[in-house]
């Protein structure tokens, strides 16, 4: 799993093995996380609030 974060567009592209990338661009959308972090509930809005402080 990998994330490509575009701060200008406030968009996260999520890359999963053998799948097309998924686009997350709405603040309320929950981002997928690796299994070791499955208790982390992270939305697009929360991620950009942290990054753009």
Secondary structure, 3 states (H helix, E strand, C coil): CEEEEECCCCEEEEECCCCCCEEECCCCCECCCCHHHCCCCCEHHHHHHHHCC
